[in-house]
Amino acid sequence: MTATLDSASNTAAARARLLELIKELAIVRGKVILSSGAEADYYIDLRRITLHHEASKLVGQVMLSLLDDAGIDFECAGGLTMGADPVGTAVMHAAVDAGRPVDAFVVRKAQKSYGMGRQVEGPSVLDRKVLVLEDTSTTGGSALTAVEGVRKAGGNVVAVAVIVDRDTGAKERIEAAAGVPYLFVFGKVELGLS
């Protein structure tokens, strides 16, 4: 019981510190055009988190805890290059630290026309339970491109998870189009952006 309380306490502390770092380092205020083409009054640059020496480890711990709490069983984690790359690596390292073999992968926007002609790079996802990741999502387009690529490569997508959901319809679109759960660590209310 004490180990469970310690684990919950560690997860809560990691989540609180990650939220603090996101607010401090990743939220940029001002008019911006998002990859979806939509205009926003702020930008959440999560590469400032996923590539940060302290925050990256927290991303892995917090995401793994989120997935465990939701009962998501997976063998591979990754998504569309570039936003998902450091998230997949962070989850992989957190899982290995917890004694679980999880591989990471990256999905190209399109299949290569040379070499091995792959769209999904890294260890094979064929016949494996795959978690699709993204740093943040507005419309869900990047995650859906990754889901399609993974499925073409023979992977069984079990869920999509992001660090920050902008509350702009990505959850609903992904769950409807991909038919899998969509999970997120933080919403815009927690970030003080509502």
Secondary structure by P-SEA (a helix, b strand, c coil): caaaaaaaaaaaaaaaaaaaaaacccccccccccccccccccccccccccccccaaaaaaaaaaaaaaaacccccccccccccaaaaaaaaaaaaaaacbbbbbbcccccccccccccccccccccccbbbbbbcccccaaaaaaaaaaaaaacccccbbbbcccccccaaaaaaaaacbbbbbcccccccccc
